[in-house]
Every structure is written in C-alpha cells, then in structure tokens.
Amino acid sequence: MPRRLSVLAGSGALVSHVVEAALAAGDAVQVVGFAAQPERPGVLLVAGDLRNPTSAIAAIVAFKATHVVLAGGLTISDGDREALAGFAGNAGGAAQGDAALSSVTAAIEKFSGAKVIGVQDVAADILTDAGHLAGRVPTEAELAAARQGLRAAQEIGRLDLGQAVVIAGRRVVAAEDVGGTDELLARVAAHRAAGRIGDGTGPLVLAKAAKPQQPLYVDLPAIGPDTVSGAAAAGIGAIAVEAGRSLILDRAKLVAVAERHGIAVLGLQIDG
C-alpha cells in the first residue's frame, strides 16, 4: 500500500536513492532538508532546522505523513544535540551521543503520529548481504583481520564513539570518532606515510559495524564508492561490513571502483 513518506534528509547519495525508491513504489514523498537539497519533480521540499525540531514535526503533520525515514549524513554540533535531546525529553544540558539520540525517533512518532522506518524498508537493495560483495576475493589473513575488526568496531560503537576501525595485521590502529569514516581514512593514510603502520606482513583492513545499542531504523553504517577510493588511498586492501546491519550506496559504482583498485569488499556476520 502506498505511503505518505516524509524523508528527514541530510547530505549524500542515500537521500536520492531513498526518494527514487519511494516514488517508484507509488509513495507520496516530502523531503525535510537538514542539508541543501535539489528540487525533485513530484517531491515537496521544506527546510528543516536541527535546533528547532518542532518545525519538522509541523511539516510532517501538515503533509499528513504515515511514515518517516531518516536518510543522509549530518554534521551535528553539541548545541544541536542538546536541542534534540530536549525535544526528546532528555533535557539536562550536556550533549548526548548518537545512540542516546535515538530517543528522538520515539518523539517524532509521538508528536507526528507517523511511524519511523529504516531506509532499508524503502529501498531494500541497499542492505548489505553476507559474502563477497565486490573486488577481488579476500585472503585468509584479510578474513581473520576482518572478523577481528568487526568485533572491535562493535566495541567502539558500544562506547558510542564511532562505527569503524582499521586493523593492521591483527592490531587495531585507528578508530572512527566524530570526524567520520573519511577522516579516519585520512588519518590512516597519514600514519602509513609516516611509516607508523603498513610496513609489516599483515594486511590493512577497514571494518564497519552497527552500534549494538542503536535501532536499525537510524544511522546504520554505510559504505560507497568514496569509501573504497579513500581506503585505496590509505593503502587498505580489504573492507568488511556487518551483513544485514549496514548499507551499500551506489552499488554498481562501488563494484567498479573496488575492481579498479583491487580491494576486497565483503559482508560478514559478527562472531558470537
């Protein structure tokens, strides 16, 4: 049954992918933009403000949305986080982490009457499968490092810090923080150029996993063609993502970029 879908939109290709999938399914679509958005035929566009969440609620209600989906990347300051926490009923003055702010979605449902769903509920093709996804077949050493990396990424997520780590051989050498994956890869490239990592026999592997405490309808870890290019520039030979709990953006282009750079991309379940 077609929905009336409000897309709370940040930046990046994921927004367009979700909007196109929704339109193809016959949904009526509204985009509430928290980052610059293009005009899209057949789509109502309104501006959002992270420090005034009630304006987004008003737009959702005016659109008579039945469902809401959060898509795209956002740079959220401590002030933004405090405003969102207050909106969700968690006022206390201090900025809160991403997992704590998942309570915002409950407030969206409460105040708008619409159901919050995941991007994978709109565009099922972006959810990561298990197995070899792109590029060359990983070596046994890369598989072992990938499994260790996913467990480590899960622990980093448990601290509400980030969703990714880089493994050198069997050692965690860098973890994602508020700078995101692109900044993590730039750091790894700098470490490698300085001779701190990458000169041993073990592989360099990027691993991304969902935070254990996060709901599956918000902020799942994602990789795209730019992730593969950034990994290649950092000397990383393999990328592992948590199967069933992460997203692949622009899959066809990602496959082509992985093939060009000779990088193995795989989806794995986390052991235990």
C-alpha positions as CSV (number, residue, x, y, z in Angstrom):
1,M,0.0,0.0,0.0
2,P,1.5,3.4,-1.0
3,R,2.6,5.6,1.9
4,R,2.8,9.3,2.6
5,L,6.5,9.4,3.4
6,S,8.5,12.3,5.0
7,V,12.2,11.9,4.4
8,L,14.3,13.8,7.0
9,A,17.2,14.4,4.8
10,G,20.9,15.1,5.3
11,S,23.6,15.1,2.6
12,G,24.8,12.4,0.2
13,A,23.5,10.0,-2.4
14,L,21.4,8.0,0.0
15,V,18.7,10.6,0.1
16,S,18.1,10.5,-3.7
17,H,18.2,6.7,-3.7
18,V,15.5,6.5,-1.0
19,V,13.4,9.2,-2.7
20,E,13.6,7.4,-6.0
21,A,12.7,4.1,-4.5
22,A,9.7,5.6,-2.7
23,L,8.4,7.3,-5.8
24,A,8.8,4.0,-7.7
25,A,6.7,2.3,-5.1
26,G,3.9,4.9,-5.6
27,D,4.6,6.8,-2.3
28,A,3.8,10.4,-1.9
29,V,7.1,12.0,-0.8
30,Q,8.1,15.0,1.2
31,V,11.7,15.9,1.9
32,V,12.5,17.9,5.0
33,G,16.0,19.1,4.3
34,F,18.6,19.5,7.1
35,A,21.3,19.9,4.4
36,A,21.0,21.5,1.0
37,Q,18.6,19.5,-1.3
38,P,17.9,19.7,-5.0
39,E,14.4,20.3,-6.3
40,R,13.0,16.9,-7.3
41,P,10.0,16.5,-9.6
42,G,6.9,15.3,-7.7
43,V,8.5,15.9,-4.3
44,L,7.6,18.6,-1.7
45,L,10.7,20.2,-0.3
46,V,10.7,22.1,3.0
47,A,13.6,23.3,5.1
48,G,14.5,21.7,8.5
49,D,16.4,23.1,11.4
50,L,18.1,20.8,13.9
51,R,17.8,23.4,16.7
52,N,14.0,23.7,16.1
53,P,12.8,20.1,15.7
54,T,9.2,21.2,16.2
55,S,9.2,22.9,12.8
56,A,10.0,19.5,11.2
57,I,7.1,17.9,13.2
58,A,4.8,20.6,11.9
59,A,5.9,19.9,8.3
60,I,5.3,16.1,8.8
61,V,1.9,16.7,10.3
62,A,0.9,19.2,7.6
63,F,1.9,16.6,4.9
64,K,-0.2,14.0,6.7
65,A,2.7,11.6,6.6
66,T,2.1,8.0,7.5
67,H,5.8,7.2,7.7
68,V,9.1,9.0,8.4
69,V,12.5,7.9,7.3
70,L,15.9,9.4,8.2
71,A,18.4,9.4,5.4
72,G,21.8,11.0,4.6
73,G,24.7,12.4,6.6
74,L,24.6,15.3,9.1
75,T,27.2,17.3,11.0
76,I,25.6,17.7,14.4
77,S,27.2,20.1,16.9
78,D,26.9,19.8,20.7
79,G,24.3,22.6,20.6
80,D,22.2,20.7,18.0
81,R,22.4,17.6,20.2
82,E,21.2,19.4,23.2
83,A,18.3,20.9,21.3
84,L,17.4,17.4,20.0
85,A,17.8,15.9,23.5
86,G,15.5,18.5,24.9
87,F,12.9,17.8,22.2
88,A,13.1,14.1,23.1
89,G,12.5,14.8,26.8
90,N,16.1,14.2,27.8
91,A,17.0,17.8,28.8
92,G,20.0,18.0,31.1
93,G,22.4,20.4,29.4
94,A,25.0,18.0,28.2
95,A,25.4,16.9,24.6
96,Q,24.5,13.3,24.0
97,G,25.9,10.6,21.8
98,D,24.3,9.2,18.6
99,A,22.8,6.2,20.3
100,A,21.3,8.3,23.1
101,L,19.7,10.5,20.5
102,S,17.8,7.5,19.0
103,S,15.1,8.5,21.5
104,V,14.4,11.4,19.1
105,T,12.7,9.0,16.8
106,A,10.3,8.0,19.5
107,A,9.5,11.7,20.0
108,I,8.9,12.0,16.2
109,E,6.4,9.2,16.4
110,K,4.7,10.6,19.5
111,F,4.3,14.1,18.2
112,S,3.6,13.4,14.5
113,G,1.6,10.2,14.6
114,A,3.7,8.8,11.8
115,K,5.8,5.6,12.0
116,V,9.6,5.9,11.8
117,I,11.0,3.2,9.4
118,G,14.5,2.4,8.2
119,V,15.9,3.3,4.8
120,Q,16.1,-0.4,4.0
121,D,12.3,-0.6,4.4
122,V,12.1,1.8,1.5
123,A,15.0,0.7,-0.6
124,A,15.7,-3.0,0.3
125,D,18.5,-3.2,-2.3
126,I,20.9,-1.1,-0.2
127,L,21.1,-3.6,2.8
128,T,24.4,-5.5,2.9
129,D,24.3,-9.2,2.0
130,A,26.7,-11.8,3.6
131,G,29.6,-12.9,1.5
132,H,31.9,-11.5,-1.2
133,L,30.4,-8.2,-2.3
134,A,32.9,-6.6,-4.7
135,G,36.5,-6.6,-5.9
136,R,38.9,-9.4,-5.5
137,V,38.5,-12.4,-3.2
138,P,40.0,-11.7,0.3
139,T,42.9,-13.7,1.6
140,E,42.6,-15.8,4.7
141,A,44.7,-13.2,6.6
142,E,42.3,-10.5,5.5
143,L,39.3,-12.6,6.6
144,A,40.8,-13.1,10.0
145,A,41.6,-9.4,10.3
146,A,38.1,-8.5,9.1
147,R,36.4,-10.7,11.8
148,Q,38.6,-9.2,14.5
149,G,37.9,-5.7,13.1
150,L,34.1,-6.1,13.2
151,R,34.3,-7.2,16.8
152,A,36.4,-4.2,17.6
153,A,34.1,-1.8,15.7
154,Q,31.2,-3.2,17.7
155,E,33.1,-2.4,20.9
156,I,33.9,1.2,19.7
157,G,30.2,1.5,18.9
158,R,29.3,0.3,22.4
159,L,31.2,3.4,23.7
160,D,29.0,5.5,21.3
161,L,32.2,6.8,19.6
162,G,32.0,5.5,16.0
163,Q,31.3,2.6,13.8
164,A,34.6,1.7,12.2
165,V,38.2,0.6,12.9
166,V,41.3,-0.1,10.8
167,I,43.3,-3.2,11.6
168,A,46.9,-3.7,10.7
169,G,47.7,-7.4,10.7
170,R,45.9,-8.3,14.0
171,R,46.2,-4.9,15.7
172,V,43.6,-2.1,15.9
173,V,45.5,1.0,14.8
174,A,42.7,3.6,14.3
175,A,39.1,4.1,15.3
176,E,36.3,6.3,13.9
177,D,35.3,9.3,16.0
178,V,33.1,12.4,15.4
179,G,35.1,13.1,12.2
180,G,33.5,10.1,10.5
181,T,35.0,7.5,8.1
182,D,36.6,9.9,5.6
183,E,38.6,11.5,8.4
184,L,39.5,8.1,9.8
185,L,40.9,7.0,6.3
186,A,42.8,10.3,6.0
187,R,44.4,9.6,9.4
188,V,45.4,6.1,8.4
189,A,46.9,7.4,5.2
190,A,49.0,9.9,7.2
191,H,50.1,7.2,9.7
192,R,51.1,5.0,6.7
193,A,53.0,7.8,5.0
194,A,54.9,8.4,8.3
195,G,55.9,4.7,8.5
196,R,53.8,4.0,11.6
197,I,51.7,1.3,10.0
198,G,51.6,-0.7,6.8
199,D,55.2,-1.9,6.5
200,G,54.5,-5.4,8.1
201,T,53.3,-8.6,6.5
202,G,49.8,-8.3,7.9
203,P,47.0,-6.7,5.8
204,L,45.3,-3.3,6.4
205,V,41.6,-3.8,6.7
206,L,38.7,-1.4,7.3
207,A,35.8,-2.8,9.3
208,K,32.4,-1.1,9.9
209,A,29.7,-2.4,12.2
210,A,26.4,-1.1,13.8
211,K,26.5,0.1,17.3
212,P,25.0,-2.7,19.5
213,Q,22.6,-0.3,21.2
214,Q,21.3,1.5,18.1
215,P,17.9,0.8,16.5
216,L,18.0,-0.5,12.9
217,Y,16.0,2.5,11.5
218,V,18.6,5.2,12.1
219,D,22.3,5.7,11.2
220,L,23.3,2.3,10.0
221,P,26.9,2.1,8.9
222,A,27.4,2.7,5.2
223,I,30.0,2.3,2.5
224,G,30.0,3.7,-1.0
225,P,32.4,4.3,-3.9
226,D,34.1,7.2,-2.0
227,T,34.8,4.8,0.9
228,V,36.6,2.4,-1.4
229,S,38.6,5.2,-3.0
230,G,39.6,6.6,0.4
231,A,40.6,3.1,1.6
232,A,42.7,2.6,-1.5
233,A,44.5,6.0,-0.9
234,A,45.2,4.8,2.7
235,G,46.7,1.5,1.5
236,I,43.9,-0.6,2.8
237,G,43.3,-3.8,0.9
238,A,40.0,-5.1,2.2
239,I,36.8,-3.6,3.6
240,A,34.4,-5.6,5.8
241,V,30.9,-4.5,6.8
242,E,28.4,-6.2,9.1
243,A,26.0,-8.2,7.0
244,G,22.3,-7.3,7.4
245,R,23.1,-4.3,9.6
246,S,24.9,-1.9,7.1
247,L,24.2,-0.2,3.8
248,I,25.9,-0.2,0.4
249,L,25.4,3.0,-1.5
250,D,25.7,3.3,-5.3
251,R,26.5,-0.4,-5.5
252,A,27.3,-0.6,-9.3
253,K,29.9,2.2,-9.0
254,L,31.3,0.7,-5.8
255,V,31.8,-2.6,-7.6
256,A,33.6,-0.8,-10.4
257,V,35.9,1.2,-8.0
258,A,36.7,-1.9,-6.0
259,E,37.6,-3.8,-9.1
260,R,39.8,-0.9,-10.3
261,H,41.7,-0.6,-7.1
262,G,41.9,-4.4,-6.4
263,I,40.2,-4.0,-3.0
264,A,38.2,-6.9,-1.5
265,V,34.8,-5.9,-0.1
266,L,32.8,-8.4,2.0
267,G,29.8,-8.7,4.3
268,L,30.2,-10.8,7.5
269,Q,28.2,-11.7,10.5
270,I,29.9,-10.8,13.7
271,D,31.0,-14.0,15.6
272,G,29.3,-14.6,18.9
